[in-house]
Amino acid sequence: MGATPGATAVLFSGTATPACKTKKAELTVAITNADSVPIDVRVDSPAGGYKFSKIPAGQTVKHTIPAKVAELAAGEAKLTAYKNVDGQGIQTISTAAYPATSCG
């Protein structure tokens, strides 16, 4: 099967939303797969990391990362998405900014 539109990049979007739970900050990351094939996304942030595996095309998934601190400075979560097209691995990097949160 030949390459299709979007074959040179992973089509996805992501958001990072801080919140408080029992006086500790947490960061909820949502990933939407806008591609035509399943994708994997690795999240790296000051709050911690997480890996989403095989997100179905057209689906949105969420995960909450407990920061284990009362205050989370404004920052960005690095989102590294991967897919496989015709046996070739493709990677796209994006970020999701979030505001500071104080839970104390």
C-alpha positions in Angstrom: 0.0 0.0 0.0 1.4 3.4 -0.9 1.9 6.5 1.3 -1.2 8.5 2.1 -1.7 12.1 3.1 -0.2 12.7 6.5 2.2 9.8 6.0 5.2 12.0 6.9 3.8 13.3 10.2 1.6 11.9 12.9 -1.7 13.8 13.0 -2.8 14.4 16.6 -3.5 17.1 19.2 -3.1 17.3 22.9 -4.0 19.3 25.9 -2.6 19.5 29.5 -4.9 20.7 32.3 -3.7 21.1 35.9 -6.0 20.5 38.9 -5.9 19.9 42.6 -6.7 16.6 44.4 -6.2 16.4 48.2 -3.9 19.4 48.3 -1.6 17.9 45.6 -1.4 19.1 42.0 -2.1 16.8 39.1 -1.9 17.2 35.3 -4.6 15.6 33.1 -3.3 15.1 29.5 -5.8 14.5 26.7 -4.7 13.2 23.3 -6.8 13.1 20.1 -5.7 10.9 17.3 -6.6 12.7 14.1 -4.7 10.2 12.0 -6.0 7.3 10.0 -4.1 4.6 11.9 -3.5 3.9 15.6 -0.7 5.9 17.3 1.4 5.8 20.4 2.1 9.0 22.4 4.7 9.5 25.1 4.1 12.4 27.5 7.0 14.0 29.4 6.3 16.8 31.9 7.6 18.3 35.2 4.6 16.4 36.8 5.8 13.1 35.4 5.4 11.0 32.3 3.0 8.5 30.7 2.8 6.5 27.5 -0.5 6.0 25.6 -0.4 2.9 23.4 -2.4 2.2 20.3 -4.8 5.1 20.4 -7.5 4.3 17.8 -7.9 6.6 14.8 -10.4 9.4 15.6 -10.4 8.7 19.4 -9.5 10.9 22.4 -7.9 9.4 25.5 -7.0 11.0 28.8 -4.7 10.2 31.7 -4.1 12.1 35.0 -0.5 12.3 36.2 -0.2 13.0 40.0 2.5 15.7 40.5 3.0 14.8 44.2 3.6 18.4 45.0 1.3 21.2 46.1 2.4 23.7 43.5 2.9 23.1 39.8 4.6 25.9 37.9 3.3 26.9 34.5 5.0 24.9 31.8 4.6 22.5 28.9 4.1 18.8 28.4 6.2 17.4 25.6 4.1 15.1 23.4 6.0 12.6 21.2 3.7 10.7 18.8 4.6 7.6 16.8 3.0 5.6 14.0 4.0 3.0 11.5 3.3 3.5 7.8 4.3 0.9 5.2 6.9 -0.5 7.7 8.4 2.9 8.4 8.3 4.5 11.8 7.2 8.2 11.9 7.5 10.5 14.8 6.0 14.0 15.5 6.8 16.1 18.5 4.4 18.7 19.9 3.8 20.5 23.2 0.7 21.3 25.4 1.1 24.4 27.6 -0.6 24.6 31.0 -0.9 27.4 33.6 0.5 27.4 37.1 -1.5 25.7 39.8 -1.3 26.0 43.6 -3.1 23.5 45.8 -1.8 24.5 49.2 
